[in-house]
Amino acid sequence: MSAGTEHGAARHTPGTGPEDGAEGSPDAARRSGAGTPTRDGPLTGLRVLDLATLFAGPLAATMLGDFGAEVIKIEHPDRPDPSRGHGPSKDGVGLWWKLLGRNKRAITLDLSSPGGRDTLLRLAATADVVVENFRPGTLEKWGLGWEELSAVNPRLVLARVTGFGQFGPYAHRPGFGTLAEAMSGFAAITGEPGAPPTLPPFGLADSIAGLTTAYAVMTALTARDRTGAGQVVDMAIIEPILTVVGPQPLWYDQLGHVQPRTGNRSANNAPRNTYRTADGMWVAVSTSAQSVAERLMRLVGRPELIDEPWFATGAERARNADVLDEAVGTWIARHTREEVLEAFEKAEAAVAPVQDVRDVMADPQYAALDSITTVDDPELGPLRMQNVLFRLSETPGAIRWAGRPHGADTRAVLTELGLTEPEIDGLRAEGAL
């Protein structure tokens, strides 16, 4: 189900997106959220310059664009954002970019060239936010550091996203999400006991940092509303994931406790695991609440376990996980996945199917929420992708278009900025575009 089917379609507001009829311009836009359809999102009027690549910085800009900000994606003329070439493509068009580049106007600019530098400063004078992820000192080398940017626009918020932050002994090292997943303690607690540490097969740390950067930018903009002044956001990818792994530093500080790898099990409750069904499928079970654990034992025909002294707390149940896993796993192994899900729902016990992307695309709950929505794309036709992150009842977000071709909006954006045709042609001849 597309957002347009459920909630009605919304077209981009003139002046906030690619012009109709422009090179590769999107013809239709999709929106999400309940309430009366609106033309403008809650961030309409904000201008964001996205100078970043792979993946945290660009994702933060995407989140802002989803709720109405005008995002101008600035890529090198000869070296496009690497996400255009990451993962599978169709007809030579990278699919990951269609997601990450949505709601962004795409222009090219060589920031290291004199013309590129001057043009970026002119754009920054009109912007609210700049998002970048160059190594510390790179913008300064080009004469585009905070001193120069804030001089042309004192209200600007500069979000600097790097692996390790702007200072410290690691600041100038190359930084990627994988390194953050390793350094933060995440990999050390992920995997089976006695097995190697496990890294996620997707950009976990980058994604967490991207969401956090969007939050940081909105916090800085709120402060600007009070003070009238912009500021620098220093986002180190190694930090948000450190928060997400929970109270490990506190436990170590106070108790010397180091969390071990426990596979799918938890040290805080049991049963908590994945279990194979009679038809070869898998389900995940959680019993974070005591009442749910008791209902589950009744469901699987082992009510006597509820009376065991150790059953009274999650931590004690976790120490007896072998007994509980055997009880639950044996019962689940005798039933198909559909039977398990129906029985758990009737018993008000917590379960979910272990789904791959095929299941996700057909899941009725995701369909009801329009979590996977349809976006019309002039290059590839209808695309199904994740919708905006949350629903606002009065000012919902929108996917106005999917990722645009490299440099598709360069001439339009620079013309709006006030550059003449000869000036644009001169920049192109210089290699700045």
Steps between C-alpha positions, in 0.01 A plus 500: 500500500641837409471809711306657218246218514445523872538869577492684167786629290685828549713679243817693577460868574632721217840637593577218745582224254588425140295690248247301301653426163858536627755235411379177661259690725259296717142527380323398819566498872379278779415589854443317824324563829148547623300820505421756236743491204728805492719642226782591735680291758593636842855576382395683186708817471821339626781465248757224555823455306603134501874472430536159664540143374460148635269494705434678829512858372289440190245304704462793741430728203248248366314504831476880485387491138227250580327765710523785256852643513646592163810282478762578237732205448845622391720240331838520331464534121713191432453301821131459587384390843622137531152391608401532133718195437445305820298181480277381218400724210229484236564621144823654628320703768609436861201409716651597837535856371128509415434460874784709643464776241125543525363852544837648400587728210823377342773743391871466431772724645874452545553664838878495463487730197481880535169518318358210700607660827345835412176336384476294818537815710221663299280196563592494869388860534148382405501180706404400852706180526814356344571129552855378426712196581847584373796423723566779751686786336387428144246782477750733664759407236254612233415825679156366595540448874270629771672838499419559134154342506382684809637827359261479204215364715515540880175301534641193329511159671799294384463127570839328485467121491822299533605164630675631811401865539689824437772454763680229695773250410290320235340807341699485176464126445267372228176415677218267398198354673664158520773646721236654726319168528828343611620779733168561677469153652219400264696231314645364823154410635354385166528136397492160665701423815850385404452612140664803336355848555235576239462814291160594357452438125371854448594856599384492862735756655465733201121481516489569873737793450288630213186505712693660785640766269150595386402533866813707572429731208144561617631570851748754363228663289277528807785669686543734204137605535585627849848641446497597134837329450598179329759254628703189418369148560791262560366147440738207551356175361662306787277674757128441421547123479679514836177637647289238322690205652360602837642533852819300444735783609292551815500129580876483453561816701296386796532121491788415268244309293587423135203379297578173319371375167176311558370444147125554485465461873477788746649534845187685608217264411416155366373339294635736238620332183418393148330164454443280195148399411374171357497639146862614517426867571621707795333714766642733764365497855545757777384495862614835631184519713442247777133458405597412143748239622229338712248497215761342275566214743129425513480509121781246453360268768761561769311699766694327780807707408318814613515371858877458496667756733732614219210582269405813694751738334634545149862472608436173682306362204798591280725284718268209427465568129587142401191368678274770357638474146440125505141549613418768245709358216348152529147637481574734209674221307171306494304781332517693175591866511142603430376279784761646735409858415128434544549323833728772637256772399212318667709454816622864491861385493766694309622349173600614153593312185864524396442671166720560202432785260245294306294459816540867591362608163187288558453557874148630579615723787760674287234531228255661743766753606611551138854437625602391151351754262500552125680792336473582130843546342561633150804276450376167632124536537320410827743426785417347836712629788484578872263786579579800721595398853190609691153640455399853602126557523500857367826554310603162358818434312516406134713322244476752221742322266765228504872562453573720198760454224851633567499878457143510368413825678829690472390761250161556666646546850777734387257704292278541807812610688538785253777371277471595135528255213852625412607460865367143511667419169824652633490281811439197284795590276716542812405149613323629810168342390 
